[in-house]
């Protein structure tokens, strides 16, 4: 591990020197690439430097204990020795995590699809609540939300909704949300007070660039039409909605949220690229099924991942056996504690795999 860290430290210094080269500064493409590499390496370099300092502190403290006769100085050296050893242990774990292979999609923006599952109107209401939960969370991170398509029920529910989330590391944070979400509560229309169970599915897909996915124009049918639904001003007045049909896969994309046909077309193609990219990712996941089973919920979309129980005020994530009794704040977008626990569990599983190898 330390040979690799030494190489990374050398590379980091090389990058700093290159970034000071006027020729590189004038080459914006190369400059951006080097800046990204520097930002990616910086946390690991910082941890390694702190680790080396902690090791030096251990040596200095041991030297004082060997040479010093003053008891007060020896006591201070013992405290410093204990503190340095504790820092070394924490930094070793931190560096192991930072050295884990990074998901190439982690820095990408995402497209989120939420669909009502079993439960009729109650499932559609729950899908709408999940949409609000994620939008509130994204707003707290100062990420940008762009709606692509929404099929609402007219009574506050959503049969399905598709939207983009643009922000640094969006996929790395929200990729664990893919799967089946279950709600248990008493519907307002239920006079007998019986608890009703409904579901909604969430799919989090990294946005794909044109270089990631090549789409042949002859494989696409493009239809334009008037937007439908309960939209606002300008809806149903112009042929601005766009529907794409991809013949090889049968995927149909519909975008109607913008007033401009061109904007809807761009969003529809962005969603199509993401779905085709996601298909390729799923094939890769299936080919590595055994490895995927040891990870935390970024593979099987049919997996029931979380239950929201309103009568008991609890939310349970079944993958990591985490239960929190603050359903109201969670539904308002306060999901960071759940996400942090999922990331920690995923890192622990990956570290265990590395240690077994």
C-alpha positions in Angstrom: 0.0 0.0 0.0 2.8 2.4 0.9 4.7 2.0 -2.4 1.5 3.0 -4.1 1.0 6.0 -1.8 4.6 7.1 -2.5 3.9 7.0 -6.2 0.7 9.0 -5.7 2.6 11.6 -3.7 5.2 11.9 -6.6 2.4 12.2 -9.1 0.6 14.9 -7.0 3.8 17.0 -7.0 4.2 16.5 -10.8 0.6 17.8 -11.3 1.3 20.9 -9.2 4.4 21.7 -11.3 2.5 21.2 -14.5 -0.3 23.5 -13.3 2.3 26.2 -12.9 3.5 25.8 -16.5 2.2 28.7 -18.7 1.7 26.3 -21.6 -0.6 24.2 -19.6 -2.5 27.2 -18.3 -3.2 28.2 -21.9 -4.4 24.7 -22.8 -7.8 24.8 -21.0 -8.7 21.2 -21.8 -5.4 19.9 -20.3 -5.6 22.4 -17.4 -9.1 21.1 -16.4 -8.1 17.5 -16.7 -5.1 18.1 -14.4 -7.2 20.1 -11.9 -9.7 17.2 -11.7 -6.8 14.8 -11.1 -5.4 17.0 -8.4 -8.8 17.3 -6.7 -9.2 13.6 -6.8 -5.8 12.9 -5.3 -5.8 15.7 -2.7 -7.7 13.9 0.1 -5.4 10.8 -0.2 -2.3 13.0 -0.3 -3.4 15.0 2.7 -4.1 11.8 4.7 -0.8 10.2 3.8 1.1 13.3 4.8 -0.7 13.3 8.1 0.1 9.6 8.5 3.8 10.3 7.9 3.7 13.1 10.5 2.0 10.8 13.0 4.7 8.2 12.4 7.4 10.8 13.0 5.6 11.9 16.2 5.7 8.3 17.5 9.5 8.1 16.8 10.0 11.5 18.6 8.0 10.4 21.6 9.9 7.1 21.9 13.2 9.0 21.7 12.1 11.4 24.5 11.1 8.4 26.7 14.5 6.8 26.1 16.5 9.9 26.9 14.4 12.0 29.3 14.7 11.6 33.0 12.2 14.3 34.0 8.9 12.5 34.9 6.7 15.4 33.7 8.3 15.3 30.3 8.0 11.6 30.2 4.3 11.9 30.9 3.8 14.4 28.1 5.7 12.1 25.8 3.5 9.2 26.7 0.4 11.2 25.9 1.8 12.3 22.6 2.7 8.7 21.8 -0.8 7.5 22.6 -2.3 10.3 20.5 0.0 9.6 17.5 -0.8 5.9 17.6 -4.5 6.6 17.6 -4.1 9.0 14.6 -2.1 6.3 12.7 -4.9 3.8 13.2 -7.6 6.1 12.0 -5.5 7.4 9.1 -4.6 3.8 7.9 -8.4 3.1 7.7 -9.1 6.3 5.9 -6.3 5.7 3.4 -7.6 2.2 2.7 -11.0 3.6 1.9 -9.6 6.3 -0.3 -7.6 3.7 -2.2 -10.7 1.6 -3.0 -11.5 1.6 -6.8 -13.7 4.6 -7.5 -17.0 4.2 -9.3 -16.4 6.1 -12.6 -19.9 7.4 -12.5 -19.7 8.9 -9.0 -19.0 12.5 -10.2 -21.9 12.5 -12.7 -25.2 14.2 -12.6 -28.2 11.9 -12.4 -31.6 11.1 -13.7 -34.1 9.8 -11.2 -37.3 7.9 -12.1 -40.0 7.3 -9.5 -42.9 5.1 -10.4 -46.0 4.2 -8.3 -46.2 0.5 -7.7 -48.8 -1.6 -5.9 -51.5 0.3 -4.0 -53.4 2.4 -6.6 -54.0 6.1 -5.6 -52.1 5.6 -2.3 -49.0 4.4 -4.2 -49.2 7.5 -6.5 -49.4 9.7 -3.4 -46.4 8.0 -1.9 -44.5 8.4 -5.2 -45.2 12.2 -5.1 -44.0 12.3 -1.5 -40.7 10.6 -2.5 -40.3 13.1 -5.3 -40.7 15.9 -2.7 -38.3 14.2 -0.3 -35.5 14.0 -2.9 -36.1 17.5 -4.2 -35.9 18.9 -0.7 -32.7 16.9 -0.1 -31.2 18.2 -3.4 -32.1 21.8 -2.4 -30.3 21.3 0.9 -27.2 20.3 -1.1 -27.7 23.3 -3.4 -28.1 21.0 -6.4 -30.2 21.9 -9.4 -33.4 20.0 -10.2 -34.8 19.8 -13.8 -38.1 18.1 -14.3 -38.3 15.9 -17.5 -41.7 14.3 -17.3 -44.5 13.9 -14.8 -47.8 11.9 -15.0 -49.9 13.2 -12.1 -53.2 11.9 -10.9 -54.9 15.3 -10.3 -55.3 14.6 -6.6 -51.7 15.2 -5.5 -50.3 11.8 -6.6 -47.9 10.9 -9.4 -48.0 7.7 -11.4 -44.5 8.4 -12.5 -42.0 11.3 -12.5 -38.6 11.7 -14.1 -36.2 14.5 -13.2 -32.5 15.4 -13.5 -30.3 16.3 -10.4 -27.3 18.3 -11.3 -24.6 18.7 -8.6 -21.1 17.6 -7.6 -21.1 13.9 -6.7 -24.9 13.5 -7.1 -24.6 9.9 -8.2 -22.1 8.9 -5.5 -24.6 10.0 -2.9 -28.0 9.0 -4.3 -27.1 5.8 -6.1 -28.1 3.7 -3.1 -31.7 4.9 -3.4 -32.5 2.6 -6.4 -35.0 -0.1 -5.4 -38.5 -0.6 -4.0 -39.7 1.7 -1.3 -42.6 0.6 0.8 -45.1 2.7 2.8 -47.4 1.5 5.6 -50.1 3.9 6.8 -53.8 4.4 7.1 -55.2 6.1 4.0 -57.5 9.1 4.5 -60.2 7.3 2.7 -60.0 4.2 5.0 -62.8 4.5 7.5 -61.9 1.3 9.4 -58.5 2.6 10.3 -56.7 -0.4 8.6 -53.0 0.0 7.7 -52.5 -0.1 3.9 -49.2 -1.1 2.3 -48.2 0.5 -1.0 -44.9 0.6 -3.0 -43.0 2.9 -5.4 -39.9 2.1 -7.3 -36.9 4.5 -7.6 -34.2 4.2 -10.2 -31.1 6.5 -10.0 -29.2 6.6 -13.3 -26.0 8.4 -14.1 -26.3 11.0 -16.9 -24.5 9.8 -20.0 -22.5 12.0 -22.3 -22.6 11.6 -26.1 -19.2 10.0 -25.9 -20.5 7.4 -23.5 -23.4 6.3 -25.7 -23.7 6.5 -29.5 -27.2 6.7 -30.8 -27.8 5.9 -34.5 -30.5 8.3 -35.9 -32.1 5.5 -38.0 -32.8 3.7 -34.7 -34.9 6.6 -33.4 -38.4 7.8 -34.1 -39.2 11.3 -33.0 -42.8 12.5 -32.5 -43.9 15.9 -31.5 -47.3 16.7 -29.9 -49.1 19.0 -27.5 -48.4 18.5 -23.9 -51.0 16.8 -21.7 -51.9 16.8 -18.0 -52.4 19.4 -15.4 -49.6 21.7 -16.5 -49.7 25.4 -16.2 -49.6 28.3 -18.7 -48.8 27.3 -22.3 -49.5 23.6 -21.8 -51.8 22.2 -24.5 -51.3 25.3 -26.7 -48.2 24.4 -28.8 -46.6 21.2 -30.2 -43.8 21.3 -27.7 -43.9 17.8 -26.2 -41.5 15.3 -27.6 -41.7 11.5 -27.7 -38.7 9.3 -28.6 -39.0 5.7 -29.6 -35.8 3.6 -29.7 -36.4 0.7 -31.9 -33.6 -1.7 -30.9 -34.6 -1.6 -27.1 -38.2 -0.6 -27.3 -37.5 2.3 -24.9 -40.0 5.2 -25.2 -39.2 8.6 -23.7 -41.6 11.4 -23.3 -40.7 15.0 -22.3 -43.2 17.8 -22.0 -42.1 20.1 -19.1 -40.5 22.8 -21.2 -42.3 25.4 -23.4 -39.7 24.9 -26.1 -39.8 21.8 -28.3 -36.0 22.0 -28.6 -35.5 22.0 -24.8 -37.9 19.0 -24.5 -36.0 17.2 -27.3 -32.7 17.8 -25.5 -34.1 16.4 -22.2 -35.6 13.4 -23.9 -32.3 12.5 -25.6 -30.4 13.0 -22.3 -32.8 10.5 -20.7 -32.5 8.1 -23.6 -28.7 8.2 -23.4 -28.9 7.6 -19.6 -31.2 4.6 -20.0 -29.0 3.0 -22.7 -26.0 3.6 -20.6 -27.8 2.1 -17.6 -28.7 -1.0 -19.7 -25.0 -1.5 -20.3 -24.2 -1.0 -16.6 -26.9 -3.6 -15.6 -25.3 -6.1 -18.0 -22.0 -5.6 -16.4 -23.6 -5.9 -12.9 -25.2 -9.2 -14.0 -21.9 -10.5 -15.2 -20.5 -9.8 -11.8 -23.5 -11.0 -9.8 -21.5 -12.5 -7.0 -19.5 -9.4 -6.3 -22.6 -7.2 -6.5 -24.4 -9.3 -3.9 -21.8 -8.3 -1.3 -22.4 -4.6 -2.0 -25.1 -2.3 -0.8 -28.1 -2.0 -3.0 -26.9 -0.4 -6.3 -27.8 -3.4 -8.4 -31.2 -5.2 -8.1 -34.0 -2.7 -8.9 -36.6 -5.2 -7.6 -35.0 -5.3 -4.1 -37.2 -3.9 -1.3 -34.8 -1.5 0.3 -36.8 0.6 2.7 -40.1 0.8 4.7 -41.7 4.0 5.8 -44.2 3.1 8.6 -46.3 6.2 9.5 -48.3 4.8 12.5 -45.0 4.0 14.3 -43.2 7.0 12.9 -40.3 4.9 11.7 -38.2 4.4 8.6 -36.2 1.2 8.2 -33.5 0.5 5.7 -33.5 -3.3 5.3 -30.1 -3.6 3.7 -28.2 -2.3 6.7 -30.9 -2.9 9.4 -31.1 0.8 10.3 -34.3 2.1 11.9 -34.9 5.8 12.6 -37.9 7.2 14.5 -38.3 10.6 12.8 -40.3 9.9 9.7 -41.6 13.5 9.3 -38.1 15.0 9.0 -37.0 12.2 6.6 -40.0 12.8 4.3 -39.0 16.5 4.4 -35.6 15.6 2.9 -33.5 15.0 5.9 -32.0 11.7 4.7 -28.3 12.4 5.2 -28.0 10.0 8.2 -29.4 7.2 6.1 -27.1 8.0 3.1 -24.0 8.2 5.4 -24.8 4.8 6.9 -25.2 3.2 3.5 -21.9 4.7 2.2 -20.1 3.4 5.4 -21.6 0.0 5.0 -20.7 -0.2 1.3 -17.1 0.9 2.1 -16.9 -1.7 4.9 -18.1 -4.5 2.5 -15.6 -3.5 -0.1 -12.7 -3.3 2.4 -13.7 -6.8 3.6 -13.4 -8.1 0.0 -10.0 -6.5 -0.4 -8.8 -8.0 2.9 -10.0 -11.5 1.8 -8.3 -11.2 -1.6 
